[in-house]
Amino acid sequence: MSGLHKRYTDVFKTFLTLGLTSFGGPVAHIAYFRKCFVEEKNWLTDTQFSQLLALCHLLPGPSSSQLGFAIGLLRANGIGALLAFIAFTLPSALFLIIFAYSLDTFSADISKKLVHGLSLIAVPVVLDAVIKMARQLTPDWQRLTIAVLSLSAILFINSTYVIFFVIIIGAIGGLFLSTGNAHSKSSFLPVSYSWKTALLLFILFLIFLLLPLLSTNHSQAHFLGLLYQAGASVFGGGHVVLPILESSVVNEGYISNDVFLSGYGAAQLVPGPLFSFAAFIGAYADGSEISIVMALLSLIALFLPGFLLLLIALPFWQTLHSTPLASRLVQGINAAMVGLLAAALYHPIATHALISIQDVIIVSSAFILLYRFKWSPLLIALWCISLTFIVGVFF
C-alpha cells in the first residue's frame, strides 16, 4: 500500500471511530479531535489545531465538521477531506433515521436516562481539553489574561456574534501582550492549492447560493437550495440551524412541525455532527415514503457551503500567518480559543448536564478516569451511561 493510500485508510478509520463515539455536541467534538489528532496521532501541533479552530469559528457552518474536514485535507489532500466528512457523518445520519423509527419502542423513562447519560459525557472530555490546551496555549500571564477576558465576554455578552468579538480580543491582545517572532514549523498549515483555486470555489459558492431563486417552488432543487442557504447562514454552532431550518422547510410545507421536532430530538441522542439532522429532513421531504437519495443530497446541501467557505479561506489564512506580526496575533487568538472552550464547558455543557449531586459525582469520577488513568472517550461514555442507569434505580 502506497503512503498516500495508507493515509486515506488512516483518515477514514480514524474519523469513522470518531463518528461512532463522539457524543456531546460540537464543543465535545473539538475536545475529541484534539485528544485524537494532537495528543495521540500527532497529526497536528496544538498551535495548528487552534489556528484551524479559530478559522472554523469565524466562518458560517458546522465548526466541528469543518475542523474535521480541514484535518482530513491537510493529512491526505482533497480525498482525505471527503473521507473525513463521510466517515464522521455517515454513522450519525444512519443512526438518526433508524432511531427515528425505533424511538417509540423505548419507554419514556429509558429514553430520558439515555439522553441524560449522554449529556454527561461532554463534561469530563471538554474539561480535559481545556486544561491541556491552557497549558500549551496560555503559558504566561499575558495570554492567560486574554483567555480570561474571552471567557468573560462569552459568559456576559448575549449575542450570536460574540465569537467575532472574542477573536478580536485575542488578536488585539496578541498584538500588544503576546511574544513571538516568525511563524514556525509547528504553526505552518500545509495548504496545497492557491488563492486562484479559492477564487473559483467562491464563484461556485455564490452560484449554489442562488439555487432557490433559479428553481421552481416545492421542487427538489428548491428544497436543496433552502438547505444550502441555511448552511451558509449558521454562526454559533449546530443548534443555531434549528430556527433557520424551521423557517425554511417547515414554513414552506416540506415537512410537518411535529416530524421536524421529533427528528431534531433524536439528533441529540446520536454521536457525530448535529447537521446530520439534514438526512432526517431529506428522507421525509418527498412525503411519507423514505427517500435515501434525498437524505444524502440533503446532507451534502447543508454541509457544502461551510466546506466551500473553509476551502476559500484556508490559503489566505495561511498567508496571514507568514509574518512575525501575524504570528503574535495568532498567539492571542489561540489564547482566546482557550477562553471560548472554557466558557462552553460552563454553559451550555455543565449547566445543562449537572442537575444533581449524583451527576457531579459521576462526572468527577469520569474525569479522573480520563485524565489520570487515560481511559478512552468510548469507555468514558459507557461509564457515564451505566452509572446514570444505576443511579436512576436508587434515586
C-alpha positions as CSV (number, residue, x, y, z in Angstrom):
1,M,0.0,0.0,0.0
2,S,1.4,3.4,-1.0
3,G,2.0,6.1,1.6
4,L,-0.9,8.2,0.3
5,H,-3.4,5.3,0.2
6,K,-2.3,4.4,3.8
7,R,-3.2,8.0,4.8
8,Y,-6.6,7.6,3.1
9,T,-7.2,4.5,5.1
10,D,-6.0,6.0,8.4
11,V,-8.2,9.1,7.8
12,F,-11.3,7.0,7.1
13,K,-10.8,4.6,10.0
14,T,-10.0,7.4,12.5
15,F,-13.0,9.6,11.6
16,L,-15.3,6.6,11.4
17,T,-14.3,5.7,15.0
18,L,-14.9,9.4,16.0
19,G,-18.3,9.4,14.1
20,L,-19.4,6.4,16.2
21,T,-18.2,7.6,19.6
22,S,-18.2,11.4,19.6
23,F,-21.2,12.2,21.8
24,G,-21.8,15.5,23.4
25,G,-22.2,18.0,20.6
26,P,-19.9,20.3,18.7
27,V,-17.8,21.5,21.6
28,A,-17.2,18.0,22.8
29,H,-16.2,17.0,19.2
30,I,-13.5,19.6,19.3
31,A,-12.1,18.0,22.5
32,Y,-12.3,14.6,21.0
33,F,-10.5,15.9,17.9
34,R,-7.7,17.5,19.9
35,K,-7.2,14.3,22.0
36,C,-7.0,12.2,18.9
37,F,-5.1,14.3,16.4
38,V,-2.8,16.3,18.7
39,E,-2.2,14.0,21.7
40,E,-2.5,10.5,20.2
41,K,-1.7,10.7,16.5
42,N,0.5,13.8,16.3
43,W,-1.1,14.8,13.0
44,L,-1.2,18.5,14.2
45,T,0.5,20.6,16.8
46,D,-1.6,22.4,19.4
47,T,-0.8,25.7,17.5
48,Q,-2.0,24.3,14.2
49,F,-5.1,22.8,15.8
50,S,-6.1,26.1,17.5
51,Q,-5.4,28.0,14.2
52,L,-7.9,25.8,12.4
53,L,-10.3,26.0,15.2
54,A,-10.2,29.8,15.1
55,L,-10.8,29.9,11.4
56,C,-13.7,27.5,11.6
57,H,-15.3,29.6,14.3
58,L,-15.0,32.7,12.1
59,L,-16.9,31.0,9.2
60,P,-20.5,30.1,8.8
61,G,-21.2,26.4,9.1
62,P,-20.7,23.5,11.5
63,S,-17.4,24.3,13.1
64,S,-16.5,20.8,14.4
65,S,-17.3,19.2,11.0
66,Q,-15.3,22.0,9.2
67,L,-12.4,21.3,11.6
68,G,-12.6,17.6,10.8
69,F,-12.8,18.4,7.0
70,A,-9.7,20.6,7.3
71,I,-7.7,18.0,9.2
72,G,-8.6,15.4,6.5
73,L,-7.5,17.9,3.9
74,L,-4.1,18.7,5.5
75,R,-3.5,15.0,6.2
76,A,-4.4,13.5,2.8
77,N,-5.5,16.2,0.4
78,G,-9.0,16.7,-1.0
79,I,-9.8,13.0,-1.0
80,G,-8.8,12.9,2.7
81,A,-11.2,15.8,3.4
82,L,-14.1,13.9,1.7
83,L,-13.2,10.7,3.5
84,A,-13.1,12.6,6.9
85,F,-16.5,14.1,6.2
86,I,-18.1,10.8,5.1
87,A,-16.7,8.7,7.9
88,F,-17.6,11.2,10.6
89,T,-21.1,12.0,9.3
90,L,-22.4,8.8,7.9
91,P,-22.9,6.9,11.2
92,S,-24.9,9.6,12.8
93,A,-27.0,10.1,9.7
94,L,-27.8,6.4,9.6
95,F,-28.4,6.1,13.3
96,L,-30.7,9.1,13.2
97,I,-33.0,7.6,10.7
98,I,-33.1,4.2,12.4
99,F,-33.6,5.8,15.8
100,A,-36.4,8.0,14.5
101,Y,-38.3,4.8,13.5
102,S,-37.5,2.8,16.7
103,L,-37.9,5.6,19.2
104,D,-41.4,4.5,20.1
105,T,-40.1,1.1,21.1
106,F,-38.3,2.6,24.1
107,S,-40.1,3.6,27.2
108,A,-40.1,7.3,28.0
109,D,-38.1,6.6,31.2
110,I,-35.3,4.7,29.4
111,S,-35.1,7.4,26.7
112,K,-34.8,10.1,29.4
113,K,-32.0,8.3,31.2
114,L,-30.2,7.6,27.9
115,V,-30.3,11.3,27.0
116,H,-29.1,12.4,30.4
117,G,-26.2,9.9,30.4
118,L,-25.1,11.0,27.0
119,S,-25.2,14.7,28.1
120,L,-22.8,13.9,31.0
121,I,-20.1,12.6,28.7
122,A,-19.2,16.0,27.3
123,V,-18.2,17.5,30.7
124,P,-15.1,15.4,31.5
125,V,-14.0,15.3,27.8
126,V,-14.2,19.1,27.4
127,L,-12.6,19.8,30.8
128,D,-9.7,17.6,29.9
129,A,-9.2,19.5,26.6
130,V,-9.4,22.9,28.4
131,I,-6.7,22.0,30.9
132,K,-4.3,20.7,28.3
133,M,-4.9,23.5,25.8
134,A,-4.4,26.1,28.5
135,R,-1.0,24.6,29.4
136,Q,0.1,24.8,25.8
137,L,-1.5,28.0,24.6
138,T,-1.6,30.2,27.7
139,P,1.9,29.7,29.2
140,D,2.3,33.3,30.5
141,W,0.1,35.8,32.3
142,Q,-0.5,37.9,29.2
143,R,-2.1,35.1,27.2
144,L,-3.9,33.8,30.3
145,T,-5.4,37.3,30.6
146,I,-6.6,37.1,27.0
147,A,-8.2,33.7,27.8
148,V,-10.0,35.1,30.9
149,L,-11.2,38.2,29.0
150,S,-12.6,35.9,26.2
151,L,-14.2,33.7,28.8
152,S,-15.9,36.7,30.4
153,A,-17.1,38.1,27.1
154,I,-18.8,34.9,26.1
155,L,-20.5,34.5,29.5
156,F,-21.7,38.0,29.8
157,I,-22.4,39.2,26.3
158,N,-25.6,37.6,24.9
159,S,-25.1,37.8,21.2
160,T,-24.7,35.4,18.3
161,Y,-21.7,37.4,17.1
162,V,-19.8,37.3,20.4
163,I,-17.4,34.8,18.9
164,F,-16.2,37.5,16.5
165,F,-15.7,39.9,19.4
166,V,-13.7,37.2,21.2
167,I,-11.4,36.7,18.2
168,I,-10.9,40.5,18.0
169,I,-10.0,40.5,21.8
170,G,-7.4,37.7,21.1
171,A,-5.9,39.5,18.1
172,I,-5.5,42.8,19.9
173,G,-4.2,41.1,23.0
174,G,-1.7,39.2,20.9
175,L,-0.6,42.4,19.2
176,F,0.2,44.2,22.5
177,L,0.8,41.4,25.0
178,S,2.0,38.2,23.4
179,T,5.5,37.5,22.4
180,G,6.6,35.6,19.3
181,N,8.5,36.0,16.1
182,A,8.1,34.5,12.7
183,H,5.8,31.6,12.3
184,S,7.5,28.2,12.8
185,K,7.1,24.7,11.5
186,S,4.8,23.9,14.5
187,S,2.3,26.5,13.2
188,F,2.6,26.0,9.5
189,L,-0.6,24.7,7.7
190,P,0.4,22.8,4.6
191,V,-2.3,24.1,2.2
192,S,-1.6,22.6,-1.3
193,Y,-3.7,24.9,-3.5
194,S,-3.5,28.7,-4.3
195,W,-5.8,31.7,-4.0
196,K,-6.8,31.2,-7.6
197,T,-8.4,27.9,-6.8
198,A,-10.0,29.6,-3.8
199,L,-11.5,32.3,-6.1
200,L,-13.1,29.6,-8.4
201,L,-14.6,28.0,-5.3
202,F,-16.0,31.3,-4.2
203,I,-17.8,31.7,-7.6
204,L,-19.2,28.2,-7.1
205,F,-20.3,29.1,-3.6
206,L,-22.3,32.1,-5.0
207,I,-23.9,30.1,-7.8
208,F,-25.3,27.5,-5.4
209,L,-26.5,30.3,-3.1
210,L,-28.8,31.4,-5.9
211,L,-30.3,28.0,-6.4
212,P,-33.7,28.6,-4.7
213,L,-34.2,31.7,-6.9
214,L,-33.4,29.8,-10.0
215,S,-35.6,26.7,-9.3
216,T,-39.4,26.1,-9.1
217,N,-41.0,26.4,-5.7
218,H,-41.6,23.0,-4.0
219,S,-39.2,21.3,-6.3
220,Q,-36.3,19.1,-5.1
221,A,-33.8,21.7,-6.3
222,H,-35.6,24.4,-4.4
223,F,-35.6,22.3,-1.2
224,L,-31.9,21.6,-1.5
225,G,-31.3,25.3,-2.2
226,L,-33.0,26.2,1.0
227,L,-30.8,23.8,3.0
228,Y,-27.7,25.2,1.3
229,Q,-28.8,28.8,2.2
230,A,-29.4,27.6,5.8
231,G,-25.9,26.0,5.9
232,A,-24.4,29.3,4.7
233,S,-26.2,31.3,7.4
234,V,-25.3,29.4,10.6
235,F,-23.0,31.1,13.0
236,G,-22.5,29.9,16.6
237,G,-22.8,26.1,16.3
238,G,-25.2,23.4,15.1
239,H,-28.1,24.4,17.4
240,V,-28.4,27.7,15.6
241,V,-29.5,25.9,12.5
242,L,-32.8,24.8,14.1
243,P,-34.8,28.1,13.7
244,I,-33.2,28.7,10.3
245,L,-34.3,25.3,9.0
246,E,-37.7,25.5,10.7
247,S,-38.4,28.8,8.9
248,S,-37.4,27.3,5.6
249,V,-38.5,23.7,5.3
250,V,-41.4,23.7,7.8
251,N,-43.0,27.0,6.7
252,E,-42.5,26.0,3.1
253,G,-44.5,22.8,3.8
254,Y,-41.8,20.3,3.0
255,I,-42.1,18.6,6.4
256,S,-44.6,18.9,9.3
257,N,-43.5,20.7,12.6
258,D,-44.1,17.5,14.6
259,V,-41.9,15.4,12.4
260,F,-39.3,18.2,12.3
261,L,-39.1,18.4,16.1
262,S,-39.1,14.6,16.6
263,G,-36.2,14.3,14.3
264,Y,-34.3,17.1,16.0
265,G,-34.9,15.5,19.3
266,A,-33.5,12.2,18.0
267,A,-30.4,14.1,16.7
268,Q,-29.4,14.9,20.3
269,L,-29.0,11.2,21.1
270,V,-26.6,10.1,18.4
271,P,-22.8,10.7,18.1
272,G,-21.3,12.9,15.3
273,P,-22.4,16.2,13.9
274,L,-25.8,17.8,14.6
275,F,-26.0,18.8,11.0
276,S,-26.7,15.1,10.2
277,F,-30.3,16.1,11.1
278,A,-30.4,17.1,7.4
279,A,-30.6,13.4,6.5
280,F,-33.8,13.0,8.5
281,I,-35.3,16.1,6.9
282,G,-34.4,15.0,3.4
283,A,-35.7,11.5,4.0
284,Y,-39.2,12.9,4.7
285,A,-39.1,15.8,2.2
286,D,-40.9,13.8,-0.5
287,G,-43.8,12.7,1.7
288,S,-44.5,9.6,3.7
289,E,-42.0,7.3,1.8
290,I,-38.4,7.4,2.9
291,S,-36.0,8.7,0.2
292,I,-32.4,7.7,0.8
293,V,-31.2,9.7,-2.2
294,M,-32.8,12.9,-0.9
295,A,-31.4,12.1,2.6
296,L,-27.9,12.0,1.2
297,L,-28.4,15.1,-1.1
298,S,-29.8,17.0,1.9
299,L,-26.7,16.2,3.9
300,I,-24.5,17.5,1.1
301,A,-26.6,20.6,0.7
302,L,-26.4,21.6,4.4
303,F,-22.7,20.9,4.8
304,L,-21.4,22.1,1.4
305,P,-21.4,25.9,2.0
306,G,-19.4,25.6,5.2
307,F,-16.8,23.4,3.5
308,L,-16.6,25.7,0.4
309,L,-16.0,28.7,2.7
310,L,-13.3,26.9,4.6
311,L,-11.5,25.9,1.3
312,I,-11.8,29.5,0.2
313,A,-10.4,30.9,3.4
314,L,-7.5,28.5,4.0
315,P,-4.9,29.9,1.6
316,F,-5.4,33.4,2.8
317,W,-5.4,32.2,6.4
318,Q,-2.0,30.5,5.8
319,T,-0.6,33.7,4.2
320,L,-1.7,35.7,7.1
321,H,0.5,33.6,9.4
322,S,3.7,34.1,7.4
323,T,4.8,37.4,9.2
324,P,6.1,38.0,12.7
325,L,3.2,40.4,13.4
326,A,0.6,37.8,12.3
327,S,2.4,35.3,14.5
328,R,1.7,37.4,17.6
329,L,-1.9,38.0,16.5
330,V,-2.4,34.2,16.1
331,Q,-0.9,33.6,19.6
332,G,-3.5,35.9,21.0
333,I,-6.3,34.3,19.0
334,N,-5.1,30.8,20.2
335,A,-5.4,32.0,23.8
336,A,-8.9,33.4,23.1
337,M,-9.9,29.9,21.9
338,V,-9.0,28.5,25.3
339,G,-11.4,31.0,26.9
340,L,-14.1,30.1,24.3
341,L,-13.8,26.4,25.1
342,A,-13.8,27.1,28.9
343,A,-17.0,29.2,28.5
344,A,-18.7,26.5,26.6
345,L,-17.7,24.0,29.3
346,Y,-19.6,26.1,31.8
347,H,-22.6,27.0,29.6
348,P,-24.3,25.2,28.0
349,I,-22.5,21.9,28.8
350,A,-22.2,21.9,32.6
351,T,-25.3,24.0,33.3
352,H,-27.5,21.6,31.3
353,A,-25.9,18.3,32.3
354,L,-25.2,18.7,36.0
355,I,-28.7,18.8,37.7
356,S,-28.0,16.8,40.8
357,I,-25.2,15.9,43.2
358,Q,-25.2,12.4,41.7
359,D,-24.4,13.9,38.3
360,V,-21.4,15.8,39.8
361,I,-20.1,12.5,41.3
362,I,-20.5,10.6,38.0
363,V,-18.7,13.4,36.1
364,S,-15.9,13.7,38.7
365,S,-15.2,10.0,38.6
366,A,-15.3,10.1,34.8
367,F,-12.8,12.9,34.7
368,I,-10.4,11.1,37.0
369,L,-10.6,8.0,34.8
370,L,-10.0,10.1,31.6
371,Y,-7.3,12.5,32.9
372,R,-5.4,10.3,35.4
373,F,-5.9,6.8,34.1
374,K,-6.1,7.7,30.4
375,W,-9.4,5.9,29.7
376,S,-10.6,6.4,26.1
377,P,-13.7,8.6,25.4
378,L,-15.6,5.5,24.4
379,L,-15.1,3.9,27.9
380,I,-16.0,7.2,29.5
381,A,-19.3,7.2,27.5
382,L,-20.1,3.7,28.7
383,W,-19.1,4.6,32.3
384,C,-21.4,7.7,32.3
385,I,-24.4,5.9,30.8
386,S,-24.1,2.9,33.0
387,L,-23.8,4.9,36.2
388,T,-26.8,7.1,35.1
389,F,-29.0,4.0,34.8
390,I,-27.7,2.6,38.1
391,V,-28.3,5.9,40.0
392,G,-31.8,6.0,38.4
393,V,-32.7,2.7,40.1
394,F,-31.9,4.0,43.6
395,F,-32.8,7.8,43.3
